[in-house]
Structure formats: C-alpha cells, structure tokens
Amino acid sequence: MKAFKVIKSPEAFQLLADETRRRIIYLLRAKEMTVSQISAELGLTPQAIYHHIRKMRDADLVEVAREERVDHFIETYYRATAEMFNLSHGEGMSPAYAAEKATEALQALAKIGLRVRTDPEVVARIVELEKRMEGVGEKPEWAEAIAGLEDVDFFVKQGITHLAKLLTMTDKEFTEYLGVEREYRKLLRSLLEEPTKMEALARKA
C-alpha cells in the first residue's frame, strides 16, 4: 500500500461519492479484509460488497493483498491502494461533473431552509472559484510528507494538511486566498431567493 495517492480520474470521483464505498475504503486503509469480513462489519450482503469492490479495483482504489486457502476455498484479502487519497479536483474532475456536484450541493441547501438559484452560468463561476481557492498556496510536497506520518489518524492528517497550507502561505498568497474566498461568499449570498431561517428569526425578535 502506498502512503499517498493522487486521484485524478473522474470515474474514481464518482465512485467515492457513494457513502458505502467510502466506508469500505476506510476499513481497507486500516487492515486487509475479505468480502465476508467487510460484509459483517457494514451489515450488507457479500454480493453487494463484492460489487463495490470490483468497481473500486477497476478504478485502482482497491487491490488484492493476498490469498489464503481455507479448506477447499480460497479467501481473498483486499486492501486500499493508498493510506491517503488526495482528490485533485482541478486536474481530475471534469467541468461537467464538478458543475453537477456543485448544483447538487446548492439544491441541498433548501433542506436546511436556504433556497438559492442554480443558474448554469453561476454554477460554472462557483466551480471556477473553488478551483482557484484549492490552488492558492498548494504545496504537493506537504501532502506526501503528511501521508507518511505514522500513528496519526486519517482525519487528523486532513486537518494537518489544511493547517500546513495556512501556515506556509506567503502573505501575498493569503491575501489572494482571502480575496477569492470573499468573492466566493459574495456570489453565494447573491443567490439567496428568500431570507434564511436565521434572518427571519432575527427580524421577529
């Protein structure tokens, strides 16, 4: 298993959008497991797990770690192909897929009382700003160094990545980052179709 792997394939992005596959990856980063073991852990049928495993093997997210003979059967153990995956949106995600995900996120805001417009041209602008924010101050060498840290939880590593980026940004880069984020926030607020629940409550008070 590699310590670090950059994901650029749009197909891999789509696979990891599924919660069950993300849970499988989480398990297989920690230890090698068989389909039956994963099935028992997640409470799903072996057939369903194998279906997910096959797709993730094709996308090089999961690989065969070893095989063991148990009586007359061969048990196959799988593992994740890397301890930490870096989803490189800018390089790997197609504009159409990025726009689709941004639209879904904007539409989902309605579930918490925030209704916004999702015009295609606005969504394209949002995707562009997200890509710019991701690129400001990005240092690939940090990602690999952080991935190689031992005895550090996966989610802690993600936090370290963000902290390292902020700590190592130059003042110029940080100013640029804040400028893009301010522009991003202004654009989002311009999309609101009606007062938010918080604003409505504030007016009643």
C-alpha positions in Angstrom: 0.0 0.0 0.0 1.3 3.4 -0.9 1.3 6.2 1.7 -0.2 8.7 -0.7 -2.0 8.7 -4.0 -3.5 11.5 -6.1 -6.9 10.7 -7.6 -7.5 12.4 -10.9 -9.9 10.0 -12.6 -13.5 11.4 -13.0 -14.7 7.7 -12.6 -12.9 7.4 -9.2 -14.5 10.7 -8.1 -17.9 9.3 -8.9 -17.2 6.0 -7.1 -16.1 7.8 -3.9 -19.2 9.9 -4.0 -21.0 6.8 -2.7 -21.0 6.5 1.1 -20.7 2.7 1.2 -17.6 2.8 -0.9 -16.1 5.4 1.3 -16.7 3.2 4.3 -15.1 0.3 2.6 -12.1 2.3 1.7 -11.9 3.5 5.3 -11.9 -0.1 6.5 -9.3 -1.3 3.9 -6.9 1.5 4.8 -6.7 0.1 8.3 -6.3 -3.6 7.6 -6.6 -6.3 4.9 -10.1 -7.8 4.9 -12.2 -10.3 2.9 -15.5 -9.6 1.4 -17.2 -11.6 4.2 -15.5 -9.6 6.9 -16.4 -6.3 5.2 -20.0 -7.6 4.8 -20.2 -8.4 8.5 -18.7 -5.0 9.5 -21.1 -3.0 7.4 -24.2 -5.2 7.6 -24.5 -5.7 3.9 -24.7 -8.8 1.8 -21.4 -10.2 0.4 -22.8 -9.8 -3.1 -23.3 -6.1 -2.6 -19.8 -5.7 -1.1 -18.2 -7.7 -4.0 -20.0 -5.4 -6.5 -18.4 -2.3 -4.8 -15.0 -4.0 -4.6 -15.0 -4.9 -8.2 -15.7 -1.3 -9.3 -13.1 0.1 -7.0 -10.5 -2.4 -8.2 -11.2 -1.3 -11.8 -10.5 2.3 -10.6 -7.3 1.3 -8.8 -8.7 2.3 -5.4 -8.6 -1.3 -4.0 -6.3 -4.2 -4.7 -5.8 -7.8 -3.8 -3.4 -8.0 -0.8 -3.1 -11.8 -0.5 -5.0 -15.1 -0.9 -5.3 -17.9 1.6 -6.6 -21.4 1.2 -9.2 -22.3 3.8 -10.3 -26.0 3.4 -11.4 -26.2 -0.2 -11.9 -22.4 -0.7 -9.6 -19.5 -1.5 -10.1 -16.5 0.7 -9.1 -13.2 -1.0 -8.0 -10.3 1.2 -8.3 -6.8 -0.1 -6.6 -3.5 0.9 -6.8 0.1 -0.2 -4.1 1.1 -2.7 -3.1 4.0 -0.5 -3.3 5.2 3.0 -4.3 8.6 2.0 -6.1 9.7 -1.2 -5.8 13.3 -2.4 -8.7 14.2 -4.6 -7.3 16.5 -7.2 -10.4 18.3 -8.3 -8.7 20.8 -10.6 -7.0 18.1 -12.6 -9.2 15.1 -12.4 -12.8 16.3 -12.2 -14.3 17.2 -15.5 -16.1 20.7 -15.6 -19.4 18.9 -16.2 -19.0 16.6 -13.2 -17.8 19.5 -11.0 -20.8 21.6 -12.1 -23.2 18.7 -11.4 -21.8 18.2 -7.8 -21.9 22.0 -7.2 -25.6 22.1 -8.4 -26.5 19.2 -6.1 -24.9 20.9 -3.1 -26.7 24.2 -3.8 -30.0 22.4 -4.2 -29.5 20.5 -1.0 -29.3 23.8 0.9 -33.1 24.0 0.6 -33.3 21.1 3.1 -31.9 23.4 5.8 -34.0 26.4 4.7 -31.6 28.1 2.4 -33.0 28.4 -1.1 -30.6 29.6 -3.8 -30.6 30.0 -7.6 -28.7 27.4 -9.6 -28.3 29.0 -13.0 -25.7 27.2 -15.1 -23.5 30.2 -15.6 -23.5 30.9 -11.8 -22.6 27.3 -11.1 -19.7 27.5 -13.6 -18.4 30.6 -11.7 -18.7 28.7 -8.4 -16.6 25.8 -9.8 -14.0 28.3 -11.1 -13.7 30.0 -7.7 -13.5 26.7 -5.8 -10.7 25.6 -8.1 -8.8 28.9 -7.5 -9.1 28.6 -3.7 -7.8 25.0 -3.9 -4.8 26.1 -5.9 -3.7 29.0 -3.8 -0.7 28.1 -1.6 -0.9 24.4 -2.6 2.4 22.6 -2.0 2.4 18.9 -3.2 5.4 18.1 -1.1 3.5 18.6 2.1 0.8 16.2 1.1 3.3 13.3 0.6 5.1 14.2 3.9 1.9 14.2 5.9 0.7 11.0 4.3 3.8 9.3 5.6 3.2 10.3 9.2 2.8 7.2 11.5 0.3 6.8 14.3 -1.7 9.7 13.0 -5.4 9.3 12.3 -6.6 9.8 8.7 -8.9 12.7 9.7 -6.2 14.3 11.7 -4.0 14.1 8.6 -6.6 16.0 6.7 -6.6 18.7 9.4 -2.8 18.9 9.3 -2.9 19.4 5.5 -5.2 22.4 5.9 -3.1 23.8 8.8 0.1 23.3 6.9 -1.3 25.2 3.9 -2.3 28.1 6.1 1.0 28.2 8.0 3.2 28.1 4.9 1.3 30.6 2.7 3.1 33.8 2.0 1.3 37.0 2.9 0.7 37.5 -0.8 -0.9 34.0 -1.2 -3.0 34.5 1.9 -4.3 37.9 0.7 -5.1 36.2 -2.6 -6.9 33.3 -0.8 -9.0 35.7 1.3 -9.8 37.7 -1.8 -11.1 34.6 -3.7 -13.0 33.4 -0.6 -14.6 36.9 -0.2 -15.6 36.8 -3.8 -17.0 33.3 -3.4 -19.1 34.3 -0.4 -20.4 37.4 -2.1 -21.5 35.3 -5.1 -23.2 32.7 -2.8 -25.1 35.4 -0.9 -26.3 36.9 -4.1 -28.0 33.6 -4.9 -30.4 33.6 -2.0 -34.0 33.7 -3.1 -35.6 34.4 0.3 -34.5 35.3 3.8 -32.8 32.5 5.7 -34.4 31.0 8.8 -31.8 32.7 10.9 -32.6 36.1 9.4 -36.3 35.5 9.7 -35.9 34.7 13.4 -33.7 37.8 14.0 -36.4 40.0 12.4 -39.1 38.6 14.7 -37.0 39.1 17.8 
